[in-house]
Amino acid sequence: MGSRPGGAGPRETFLDVVRAVAIVRVIAWHAFGLAAITYVVAAIPAMFFVSGSLLAQSFGRRGTWTVLRDRFRRLLVPLWAFGLVAWGAMAVAAWRTGDGLPIHRAIAWIFPLTDPLGSAWEGGWLSSHLWYLRTVTWLFLLAPILLRAVRARPRLTVVVLVAAVLALDLAGRHESLLPVSHRALWGAGDVVLYSVFLLMGFLHRDGGLRTVTRRGWLALAVVAGAGAVVWRLTQPVPLGVVNNSHPLHLLVGTGWLAAALAGQHTLARLGASRLLGPAVRAIGRRALTIYLWHTAAIIVALNILEARGVDGPVAHPVGLVVLTTVGVVVAIQLFGWVEDIAARRRRPAPARGPWAPRPLAVLGRPAVAVGAAVALAAVALVGPRVRPAGVSEAAAATRSSRRPPIPSAPPPAPTFEEAAPEVPPEPLTEQEQNRLAGRLDGVLDRWAFATGIEGALVGVAGPNLRWGGAIGVRPDTGAPVTAGDRIELASLTKLFTAAMVHRLADKGLIDLEAPLPELAALPDFPYDLEITVQELLTHTSGLINYLDTDQYAADENSIDGPVTGVMASVAMGLNAPPGDQYLYSSTNFLVLGLLLEDVTGRSLTDLFVDGFFRPLAMHDTIHLAPEPAWPRGGTAGIETSLPDLLTAGVAILRDHVGMSDGEFAAMTDIDPNSGFGPGTFGFCPCRTDNEGNPQFFGIGYYGATTLLAYSSSLDLTIAVDLVDSLGHNGGYDTVSTLFAMIEDVARAS
């Protein structure tokens, strides 16, 4: 990402413009996290195109090792400066919170052959964007070989790399084709994909692209754009983000680059104009500083807006743009001089005269940069987390190597209406349910229109009613949602685990109030803390979620089953004393799954099959085995269909098959303040009855995108599977709206 002094000539100015536009687009994506932004200029391909052109120029003037030594110095010295500040803040936060910060992670911050990892405190904002430097490192190492290959066989080299992009994408979707980790496969895909654009930069410098006319570039842009549309509509694109699909990224990147090359003379003139030239040159000179520090500027801006209560469709985005821009400028003043040192550039002489920017000149000194590091460390002392509440996950998790697992977020605390109906509602009659069945299609359409959901799968079951409907499309694939789609239950699997625990409690095989007995699979569990089974069921054990552990952050694939997931949590200590407070943690149900296996001597999958799937004729339902990064067990892993999910809901939540009335009452004893119970949750709309007692619309459980509830007042079981997380974008409120609409139509039937 280095630049030449001055940037003379139309070709160099064109490169400066391409890089400047790419940098601005990167900042926009990380600030707003909207998938649509990734379709507007493919930033990373553009930056590698520029890097390729500049590298080819350097290789033509100096020896290979001299060039590589220079490039790595330009890359690593700013990274080390950034890393010193980031690690200082993370170390202070780790000391303050008691969280670990494994020192071995620092290796990737010194020489990023793998992704530099941060800590839970920074939430990805100081580390996740550094994947780009990992890719740059590998392509610098491979550049001499790639340059020689493309100069000898340009067409063949490009064709081979394009084919490799498609082959690696296919292997990523079918693990049996290439049995390597997702992380390694995705990293290889990064290298191959961006090699294509690095080679385009080589050819641009060598003159290999001069024979292509403006009309030819425009034709290529149209073809690549059309290919991108076809791919987006027919192939999986996780969360609809271009960066999450290498083939789509190749097509979008090619289309935008071809469009830029078609208008390169115009872009060069704009880049040399008095209006845009200074900004283009400034961004080029400080490109790496901007890239390293822009996420820190974004998170500071977001925290300021949150602290000041700035909200609204105009005020918030405008404030975010302004504050982020200010933050980036400050970062340039504080740390931009590091790029000069790394590039061995002479620093410009300080300005003179009454309008000289003396404060900025002072801010550029290393001593003040150290002060900024101290200030960030102070922030770590007073703030439990960098990321404010409500910030888009897409912005922090800048990209993913597969469809990102949507976390299971618990429902918000219930709010009960003060006004209560005078007469308690009665369950629907058979005639009312028949009328309701004919009106649910209209309810689904009106609900989608009212809430703006992208897509959902909805099912309703009653004594005389079975209905299923689907609407919208899936953003990760572009495919329409259908009633026959598979449903990944994620944390809704916990309902089955909890039901099995209560069944065995009914039989006297498990004592819910007693401390967890010693389990053969967990000899090193802290049994002396006397965590009870009830505390595991209600998420009050204090065990940290395995997803939030240092081990998972350092190597998610090392969590390859329930035991490793539990022990990763144990190694972190407890978040709170057992029984002290509710802290949602999937680790609790990993332990419960192991408890069921220990008590029965059978695998959890067999217990699910014999206890639920087979007797309930759930022929479309399976429980997946654990695999690296997916421990599953008692916390996740069930995949099913809409009819089977409704069947399970009726059996467990309505008829409580296999449980006595007393045990089922214990399982559904919901705390009205939190909405949590020992294996179930209460869902709104929530009201109080004539005597002021709280009443939930339904009792059930939830997963990442799926919710299952039984409403005793309607005698209906309702299943909802959204295409987005229940915990994002008001997902739970959206489902509550659906429940209210179903209730209104049912009562009017």
N, C-alpha and C positions, 0 to 999 in steps of 0.2 A: 504493500500500500504506500510505498514511498513515492516521492515526486522529484522531478528535476527542478533545479533552481530556475525560476523564471517561466518555464514551460513555453518555450518559443516554438512557433510554427503552427499551422492549422491542424496538423495531425496531433501534436501534443496537446493543443487546446481542446480538441475533440475528446481526447482521452480524459482530460481534466473534467470536462463537462459530464461525461459518462460516470466517472467516479463520484462527482459531487451529487448528481441525481440519485445514484445508488445509495450513498450515505444517508441522504435525507429520507429516502424510502425506508431504509432499515429503521431509522428512528421513529418514523410514523407507525410502522408495524409494531414495534415493541411498546410504543406509547398507548396505542388504541387496541391492539390485539384483535382487529377485525379481519376475518379470513379474506374478505374482498380486497384488502390492501395488498395481499400477496400476488394478486393478478395484475397489479399496476406496477410495471417495471420489475423485472426479476433482478433484484439487487446483487445477490451473491454471484450469479453468473457474470454480471457486468463487471464486478470488481476483479474477478479472475481473468476476464478478457483484458482489462487494463494491465493487470500484473503480468500476463503473458507477453504483451507487447513490450513492456519495460524490461522484462527479463531477457527477451531475445535481443534487445538493444544492448544490454549490459554484456551478455555472452559474446556479442560481436566485437566488443572493445577490449575485454579483459579475459583472463583465464577462468576456467570453471570454478576452481576452489576459491579464487579471489572473490568472484561474484557471490558464491554461496555464503562465504564468510561475511561479506558485507550485508547481504540480505538478512541473514539470521541476526546479525547485530542490530539492524534496524527494527526487526520484529521483536526480539527478546528483551532488549533493554527497556522499552516502554512497558512491556508485559511485567517485567520484574518490578518496576516502579509501582505499577498498578497493584501487583500482587502484594507488595509490602504494606500498602495501605489497607487493602482488602483483608489480608491475613491478620493485620493488627487489630482491625475492628472485630473480625470473627473470633480471634483469640480472647479479646475482652468479653465479648458476648458469651463465649463458651465458659469462661471463668465465672461470669455473673450468673448464668442459668444452670450451670452444672452439666451442660451437654458436652459431649466429647468433640474434639477436632483432631482426627488422626493425622499425625505428622507426615505419614507417607503420602498423603494427598498433595503435599507441597511439591513432589517430584514433577507432576504434570504442569505445575505453574512455572517450573524452571525450564523445562524443555517439553512442550506439549505434544508428545506422541499420542497421548490419550486426552480425553476431555478433562480440563481442570475442574475439580469439584469444590463446592463451597460447603456451607453448613445450613442447618435448618433455620438459623436466625436470619440469614440473608435471603432465603426463599428463592434462590436462583437468580436474583437481580444482579449479583456481582460475579456470577460464574457461568450461567447457562449459555450466554452468548459467546463464550470463549471456544465453543466447538469450531468456530471459523478459524481460529488460530491453529487448532489441531490439524485442520485440513490444509491450511497454508503450509505448515511444517512438512507434511508428507509430500505436497506438490513441489516444494522447493527441493526436497531430496530427490524427487523423480524427474525434475525439470530437465537436467542434461540428457537423460535417456529419451524423454518425450520429444525434446527439441530435435535430437538426431533422427528419431523415427519419423516425425512429421516432415522433416526436410527431405528424407529419402523416399518415403511413400505417403504423401499427405492424405490422399483419399482413403487408402487402405487403413491407415492409422485411425482416422476419424470414424470410419465404418466399424472397426473392431471395438472402439470405445463405446459407440452408441449401442452396439449389440450387447456389450457387457452391462450397460445400464439396464437394458430390458431383461437380461438373464438374471441379474442380481435381484431385480424387483420380483421376478417370478419365483426365485428361490426364497425370498422373504415371505411370500404368501404360502409356499409349500415347503415346510421345514424339512421334510424327508429328502428333498432334492439336494440340500447342502447343509449337513448337520453341524452348523456353527451357531454361536450365540447371536441374538438379534443385534446386540451392540456392535459386534465385529462385522456382521453382514452390512449393517447400515453404514458403518465407517468406511468399509470398502466401496459401498455405493457412492458415498460422498466424493471419495478420491477419483473414482471413474467418471462420475458426472461432471465435476468441475475441471477435470483434465480436458474435457471436450472444449470448454471455453478458454482454458489456458492455451490450448493448441490454436484456437481461433485468434488469440492474441499474438502467438508466434507468427502465424500466417499474415496477420495484419502488418506486423513489423517487417517481415521479409518481402512484402509486396505480393504475396500469393492471393490476395483478395482483390487486386486491382482490376482484374479482368471482369469482375462481376459489375454489371451496370446498375444504375439506380432502379431501373425497372426490375432487374433480377432480384435485388434485395427486397423490393416491395412484394414481389411474387412469393419469395421465401417467407416473408413475414405473414402473408395471408395463409399460405399452406401450413405453416407451423401453428398459427392461431386456430385454424380449422381443426388441425390434429389435436390441439389442446382441448377444444370444445368436445370433440368426440371422446377423448380419453376421460375427461371429467364426467361425462354423462354415462359412460359404460364401465369404468373401472373404479376400484376403491381409491378414494382420496381422503385419508383420515381428517375428519373435522372440516373438510373442504379447503384445507390450507395447502397451497402449492408446494411449500417447503416439505410437506410430509409425503410427497410422491416424487421419486426421482424421475420417472419418465415424464410426468406432467411438468416438472421443473425444467427438464430438458427442452420440452416443446415451448413453454412460455418464455424461457430464457432465450431460445433461438429466435422466437418471433420478435421480442423487443429489441434484441441485438441487431437483427436484420433491419428493423425499422430505423434504429439509430444510425446504422451504416448507410441506409438510403438517404438520410438527411444529415450526413456528417458535416457537409460544408456549411449548412445553415446553423448547426449546433456549434461549430467552430467559431462562426461569426458572433453568435450570441455570447459564447464564452469569452470572446475578446472585447465585448462591448463595455462601455463605461459603467453601465447599469449592473451587469451580472459578473463582469470579469473579476473584480476584487473578491467577491464572495466565492467564486469558483476556485480562484487561486488559494484563498485562505483555507478552504476545505481540503484542497489537495495537499497543502503543506502540513496540515494537522489531521489527516484522515485517520491514522491509527489512534491518536489521542481521542478523537471524537468517538471512534468505535468502542474503545475500551471503557470510556467514562459515561457514555450517553445513558446507559441503564441506571446508573447512580443518579444522574440528573433527573431522569423520569420519576424515580421513586421519591426523591426529595420533593419534586413538584406535586406528586399525588398526595404525599403526607401534608404538605402545606394546604392544598385544596380541601382535604378532609378536615384538618384542624380548623380552618376558617369557615367550614360549612358551605363551601361553594358547590352548587349543584345546578342541574338544569341542562337542557339539550344544547344551549349555546354557551352559557357561562363556563361550564366545566371544560369542554374541549378547547375553548379559546384560552382559558387560564392554563390548561395543560400545555398547550403549544408555547405560550409566552414564557411560562416558568421553565419549561424544558430547554428552550432556546437560551435563556439566561444562564441556566445551569451548565449547559454545554460551553458557553462562552467563558464562564468562570473556570471550568475545568481546563480549557485551552490555556488560559492565563496562568493557572497554577502549575500545570504539568506539560504544557506544550514544549517547553525547553528541552524535555527529555528526548523528544524526537530529533531535535537539533544535535544533541550529543550523540545519539545513536547513529545518525547519518553523517556525523562529522561535518556538519554545516556550521558556518560562522553565524553567530547570532547577530541580527541587525543592530546597528548603533541606535542608542536611545534617542528618541525625538527631542528636539529643542524648541524653545519658544513658549509663549504663554499658553498655547493650547496643547502642549505635550501631555500625553496620557501617563503622567507620573504614577498615579495609583496602580494602573495596570502593569507598568514596568516593575514596580515594587512587588506586586503580587506574583510576578513571574519568577521571583527568586526562589531557589531551593529551600531556604529557611522557612518561607511562608508555606511552601508545599508540605514540609514536615508538620507545620502547624495545622494544616488541613487534615493530615492523617490523625493528629491528636484529636481534632474536633470530631472526626468520624468515630474514633474510639470512644469518645464521650457519649456520642449518640448510642453506641452499643451498651453503654452503662445504664441508660435511662429507658431505652426502648426494648421490649421483649422480642419484637420482630421488625424487620425492615418494611415488609409489605403491609400497607394498611388494609383494613377490612374492605371487601367488595371489589378489589382490583381484579381485572380479568386474568384468569389463569393463562390465557394464551400469551399474554405479554411477558409473564415471568418464565413460563415454560416455552421458550422461543421456538422449539421445534420438537419433533419426536421421531424415533426410529421405526415406529409402527403406530397403529391406531392407539392413541394414548388411553390407558385405563382410566375411565372416569371414576373419580373417587366417590364413595358412598358418604354423603353428607347427611347427618340426622335432620329431621324436620325442625323447624323453629318452634319455640315454646308456644303453646296454644293460647289464644285469646278468646275468652268466653263472652258472648253477647249478654248484656244485662237483661234485655227483654226476653221472656220465655213464652212459648205457646201456652194458652190456657188449658188446652187438652193435650195430654201426651199423645204423640202420633202412634197410630197402629200400623202393624206390618201390612203390606199391600195384599189385597185379595187376588185370587187367580185371575179374575176378570181385569183388574187393574194392571197386573203384570202383563197380560196379553196386549192390552192397549199400549203399555209402555214400550213393548218390543217394537211396535210399529212406528214409534216416534223417536227412537234413539238415533237413527241415521240423521235426522234433522238436528238433534241435540249436538251430535258430533260436528256437523258443519257450522252451527252457530257458535259453538265453543271455540273452534279453530279460528273463526273470523274475529271473535271478540278478544282472544288472547294473542293471536299472531304466532302461534306455535308453528315450527317448521314441519313437524310430523309427529304422529302418535299412533299407537295401537291400543285399542280399548275393548274390553270385554265385560259383560254384565251377566251374572247368573242368579237365578232365583228358583224356587220350587217349580215354577211353571215357565221359566224363561231362560234361554241361552242365546246370547247375542254377541257378535263380534264385529268390529268396524276398524277401518284404517284410513288415515288421511295424511297427505303431505309426502315429503321425500326425506331420505336420509342424507345429511350433509357430508358424511364420510364417503358415500358411494355415488350419490346422485340418483339412486334407484328409488322408485316409489315405495312407500310403506304398504305392505299387504297383510291381510289377516293370517296368512300362512307363514309369516316371518318367524325365525327362531328368536327366542328371548334369552339373553344371558342375565341370570338373576343377580349375579354379584352378591351383595350383602343380604339380599332377600333369602339366600341360602340359610342364613342364620335362623329364620323362622322354623325351618325343618329341624335344625339342630336343637333349638330351644324346645320344640314340641317333643323331640325324642328324649331330651333330658327330663322333661316333666312326666313323660310316660314312665320312665324308669324310676322317677321319684314316687309315682303312684304305686309302683310295685315294691317300694322299699329298698331299691338297689342303690339309690342316690339320696343323700341327705342334703337338701338345699342349704340349710343353715349351718352345716358343719364345715370346718376347714377342708379345703381340697385334699383328698387322700393322695399319698405318694403314687405317682404313675411311673410305670416301668420305662416309658419313653422319655421321661423328664427327670432323671435322677438328680440333676443340679438345679431344679427349680427351688425358689426360696420358700419352702413350706413353712419355715419358722414365722413368716409374716401372717400365717393363718388366714389367707384369702379364702373366702367361702365361695361355694358354687353360686349362691344367690348374687354375690358381688360380681362374679363373672357375667352372669345373665343380665345384670342391670348396668354394666359398664362402670362399676364403682370400685373396681379392684385396684386402680392406680397404674395398671400395666400400660406402658407406652405402645401406641400403634406401631406394628413392625414397619409400616411404610415410612415412619418418621425416625427410624433408627439410623445411626451412623453406618452400620453395616449395609443397610439397603441403599443408602446414598452413595457409598463407596463402590459397591458391586451388587446391584440388585439381583444378579443371577446367582449369588451365593445363598440367597433365601430360596431354597429349592423344595421346601416342604414345611409342614406345621412345626416340626421340632426346631429347625433352624430359625423360623420366624419367631417362635416363642423365646428362644435363647438370645436372639438379637435384642429383643425387648428387655429381657432380664438383665442383660449386660449394661443397659442404660439406667437401671434403677427405676423406682416408681415416680410417677408424676405427682402423686398424692398418696397419703396413707390409705390403706384399704377401708372402704366404706365411707370415706370422707366426702367425695364429690363425684358427680357424673363426668366421665371423660371417655368419649366414644373411642373404642380401640378394637380393631379386628383381632388383635392378639387374644382377647378374652375368649372368642369363639374358636380360635385355634386350640386353646387349652381344653375347652368343652368337647371339641371333637375327639381329642386324644383321651379325655375322660370316658367318653362313650365307648371307644375302642377298648380301653383298659377294663371297664366294668363288664363288657359283654364278650370280650375275646374275639370280636369280629371287626372287619374293616368298616369304616364309616360308610363307604359306598354300598356295601352289602346291607347295612342297617337301613339306609335310605331306600334301597330297592325293595327289601322285604317288608319294611314298615310303611312305605308310602307308594312307591312307583308301581309295584306289582299288584297289591291289593286294590289300589284305586284305579287300575287300568290306565296308568299314565305311560302309555307306550312310546310317546315322543319325548321322554325326559331322560336325561343322563346326568351323572355326577362325574366331572372330569378329574383325572388324577393330577396331583401336584407336578409342577415342572419349574425350572429355574425362573425366578422372579414372580411366580404364581403359586404360592403355597396352598391355596384353596382350603382343603380340609373342611372344618366346620364353619368356616367364614365365607366361603364362596365356592363356585364351581358348577352349580346346577344350571343346565341349559334345558329349555323346555319350549312348548308351544302355548299359544293363548288358551286353547281348550283345556290342556293339561293343567295350566296354572289356575284356571278357574276351578277345576276339579279339586285341586289341592286346597284352594282357599275355602271352598265349601266344607271339605272334610275337616280341616284343622280349625278354622275360625268360626264356622257355624255349628258343625256337628261334633266338634272336638273328639274325633274318632280316636279311640285308644286311651282317652283320659277321662277320669271321673269329673263330675261337676265341680267338686271342690278344687281339684288340681287345675282345672281350666280357669276357675275363678282366680286362683293364685297367679296363673300365667298372664291373665289379662287385668291384673290389679295395677292400673295406670296412675302415676302421680300426676294430678291435675296441674301442678305448677310447671313441670317440665315436659309432660306428655310421654314419659318413659315408663316402661314396665319391665318385668323379668322375662323378656323374650317377645314382647309386643310393644307397639306404639299406638298412641291415639291420634287420629287425624281429624282435622276441622273441615267444614264449619263446626264450631263448638258453641254450645248454648248452656244455659242453666235451666233446670226444671222448675216446677211451681214452688218447690221447697228450697230453691237456691243451690241444688246439687249440680255439679258440672256434668255435662253430657257431651261425649264425642260423637261426631257423625259416624265414625267407624273405627274399628280396632284391626290392626294388621302389622305389616312390616314393609320395608322398603329396600331397594338396592340402588345401584348407581343411577339408573334411569327408570327403574320399575317400582311400582307401588301396588300392593295388594291389601284390600281392606274389606271387612264385612260390616255392613250397617244393620244392626238389629232392628232399628226403627223402620227400615224398609224391607228387611229380610232379603237383602241383596248383597252379593259378593261382587266387587268391582276390581278389575285389574287394569292398570294403565302402564304402558311402556312408552316413554318419550324418546325422541331421537337425540335429545340433549340431557345433561345431568339434571336431576331433580334439585340439586343444590345450587344451580346456576340460573341466572336470569329469571328468578322468581318461579322456579319449577313447582315447588310445593303449593304456592299460591294459585298457580295455574290449575293444578289438580283439584284444589279446594273449590275453585270456580266450577269445574266440571261436576264435582259432587253436588254442589248447590243447584246446578242446572238440572241434573238428573232428579234430585229431590223435588224441585218445583214441578217438573213435568209429571213425575210419578204421582204427586199429590193432586195434580189437576186431571189425572186419568179417570 
